[in-house]
Each structure stands twice: as structure tokens, then as C-alpha cells.
Amino acid sequence: MIRAATAADAPQIAAIWNHAIRETTITFNPVEKSEDEVATLCAQDCLVWDEDGQVLGFARYFPFRGGEGYRFTVEHTIMLHGDGHGKGGGKQLMDALFADAKTADKHTMFAGCSAENAGAVAFHAKLGFQKVATLPEVGFKFGRWIDLVLMQKRL
């Protein structure tokens, strides 16, 4: 079931997010998120994939850049629990996120994918995102520089 996130989901979302922060380069951020921070970040425009009370993934969108001229453009984050990969929930989350963003009068959504995460690039391409840029060596994690692939979808 895809539904809006609530404050009660913060511990499970934080666990998914913090695992990615500690163990992967899908995010360049090295600082783990507190449950309070996650609850604040997910207070709006955040969806979860819930299977019998277990959050298997979340997706949220947020402003791409500040300023009135960018008000129709958003960026998103999607992360899945290890048990959630390959079950179709990621696509369901994104389809629901697209619908929510369209309802909010958003025009364009960006994905920023670590170039080391070929699965994310392929996933977004299947959803209709197009690669618009590769930003060389803009991320730094685990002692190395990492490229960022920017992908865009018009909603």
C-alpha cells in the first residue's frame, strides 16, 4: 500500500535512510538523520510503501532550487529497504509521487543519482527520466570523488 507518511513512520524511514548513509554512495551525505529530522522532512510531500506495518520504502519531493522562478520544479528522493528491491513498490511509489506533484502543479522533477548507482539510473530511465547532465566529482564519500548524474522528467 502506498500512503502519505506520518510522524509514526519516522523510525522506519530513518532506519532505511541511515543504512544508505552508512553503507552506500546513493547519497553523498555522511551524517545520519535523527528521527525528529526525518519526521520534519517527511511532514509533507512524502509517501511510504507500507506492507503490513513495515515501511519498505519512501519517496518525497522538495524544491529544486530557491526562488519564485523555480516553483514548478522539484527534486525527489526515493529509498527502499533491502527487502523491498525488485517487488514493484519503487515504481508504485514514484507513480504516486508523480501524481501528487502534478496535483501540486509541478511541471518538472529531477533525480540526482550517484554515477556509481547504475541501478538507480536504469530505474529512472524506465520511469521516463532523461539524463541531462553528469557533474564530475561533485560528491565525496568513503575517501573518493563521485560523479552525479542529473535526470529530468516533465510531469
C-alpha positions as CSV (number, residue, x, y, z in Angstrom):
1,M,0.0,0.0,0.0
2,I,1.3,3.5,-0.9
3,R,0.2,6.2,1.5
4,A,1.2,9.5,3.0
5,A,4.0,9.3,5.5
6,T,3.1,10.1,9.1
7,A,5.3,11.0,12.1
8,A,4.9,7.4,13.3
9,D,6.9,6.3,10.2
10,A,9.9,8.3,11.1
11,P,11.8,5.5,12.9
12,Q,11.5,3.1,10.0
13,I,12.2,5.8,7.4
14,A,15.3,6.9,9.4
15,A,16.5,3.3,9.5
16,I,16.3,3.0,5.7
17,W,17.9,6.4,5.2
18,N,20.7,5.9,7.7
19,H,21.6,2.5,6.3
20,A,22.1,4.2,2.9
21,I,24.1,6.9,4.5
22,R,26.4,4.5,6.4
23,E,26.8,1.8,3.8
24,T,26.3,3.2,0.3
25,T,27.1,6.0,-2.1
26,I,23.5,6.5,-3.2
27,T,23.6,9.6,-1.0
28,F,26.8,11.7,-0.6
29,N,25.7,12.8,2.9
30,P,27.9,11.2,5.6
31,V,25.7,12.4,8.5
32,E,22.9,10.2,9.7
33,K,19.5,11.7,10.2
34,S,17.7,11.7,13.6
35,E,14.1,10.5,13.8
36,D,13.0,14.1,14.6
37,E,14.7,15.4,11.5
38,V,13.1,12.7,9.4
39,A,9.7,13.5,10.9
40,T,10.1,17.1,9.9
41,L,11.4,16.3,6.4
42,C,8.5,13.9,5.8
43,A,5.8,16.1,7.2
44,Q,4.6,16.9,3.6
45,D,5.1,15.6,0.1
46,C,6.4,12.2,1.4
47,L,4.9,8.8,0.6
48,V,5.7,5.4,2.1
49,W,5.3,1.9,0.8
50,D,3.7,0.0,3.7
51,E,3.4,-3.8,3.8
52,D,1.5,-4.9,7.0
53,G,3.0,-2.1,9.1
54,Q,6.6,-2.4,7.7
55,V,7.8,0.5,5.7
56,L,9.6,-1.0,2.7
57,G,10.4,2.4,1.1
58,F,9.7,6.1,0.9
59,A,9.8,8.8,-1.6
60,R,9.5,12.6,-1.2
61,Y,9.9,15.6,-3.3
62,F,11.1,19.1,-2.4
63,P,12.1,22.4,-4.1
64,F,14.8,22.0,-6.7
65,R,16.2,25.5,-6.0
66,G,15.1,28.5,-4.1
67,G,13.4,31.4,-5.8
68,E,10.0,32.0,-7.3
69,G,11.1,31.1,-10.8
70,Y,11.7,27.5,-9.8
71,R,8.4,27.0,-8.0
72,F,7.2,24.4,-10.6
73,T,10.4,22.3,-10.5
74,V,11.1,19.7,-7.8
75,E,13.8,17.2,-7.0
76,H,13.0,13.9,-5.3
77,T,14.5,11.2,-3.1
78,I,13.4,7.5,-3.1
79,M,14.9,4.8,-1.0
80,L,13.9,1.2,-0.4
81,H,14.5,-1.2,2.4
82,G,16.8,-4.1,1.3
83,D,13.7,-6.4,1.4
84,G,11.9,-4.1,-1.0
85,H,14.0,-4.3,-4.1
86,G,12.6,-6.0,-7.2
87,K,9.0,-6.1,-5.9
88,G,7.5,-3.2,-7.9
89,G,7.0,-1.0,-4.9
90,G,9.5,1.6,-6.1
91,K,7.6,2.1,-9.3
92,Q,4.3,2.4,-7.3
93,L,5.9,4.9,-5.0
94,M,7.2,7.0,-8.0
95,D,3.9,6.8,-9.8
96,A,2.1,8.1,-6.7
97,L,4.7,10.8,-6.3
98,F,4.3,11.9,-9.9
99,A,0.5,12.1,-9.4
100,D,1.0,14.1,-6.1
101,A,3.4,16.5,-7.8
102,K,1.1,17.1,-10.7
103,T,-1.8,17.8,-8.3
104,A,0.5,20.4,-6.7
105,D,1.0,22.0,-10.1
106,K,4.6,20.9,-10.5
107,H,6.0,20.7,-14.1
108,T,9.4,19.1,-13.8
109,M,11.0,16.6,-11.5
110,F,14.7,16.0,-11.2
111,A,16.6,12.9,-9.9
112,G,20.2,13.2,-8.8
113,C,21.7,9.7,-9.0
114,S,25.2,8.7,-7.9
115,A,27.0,7.6,-11.0
116,E,28.1,4.5,-9.0
117,N,24.4,3.5,-8.7
118,A,23.7,2.1,-12.2
119,G,20.5,0.6,-10.9
120,A,19.1,4.0,-10.0
121,V,20.0,5.4,-13.4
122,A,18.3,2.5,-15.1
123,F,15.3,2.7,-12.8
124,H,14.7,6.4,-13.5
125,A,15.2,5.8,-17.2
126,K,12.4,3.2,-17.2
127,L,10.2,5.8,-15.5
128,G,10.7,8.3,-18.3
129,F,13.5,10.4,-16.8
130,Q,16.1,11.6,-19.3
131,K,19.8,12.1,-18.5
132,V,20.5,15.8,-18.8
133,A,24.0,16.1,-17.3
134,T,26.8,14.3,-15.5
135,L,28.5,16.5,-12.9
136,P,32.0,15.2,-12.5
137,E,33.4,14.7,-9.0
138,V,30.8,16.8,-7.1
139,G,30.3,14.2,-4.4
140,F,32.9,13.0,-1.9
141,K,32.4,9.9,0.3
142,F,34.4,7.0,1.5
143,G,37.6,8.8,0.6
144,R,36.8,9.2,-3.1
145,W,35.2,11.6,-5.6
146,I,31.9,10.5,-7.2
147,D,30.1,11.9,-10.2
148,L,26.4,12.9,-10.0
149,V,24.0,12.0,-12.9
150,L,21.1,14.5,-13.2
151,M,18.0,13.2,-14.8
152,Q,14.8,15.1,-15.6
153,K,11.2,14.1,-16.2
154,R,8.5,16.5,-17.4
155,L,5.3,15.7,-15.5
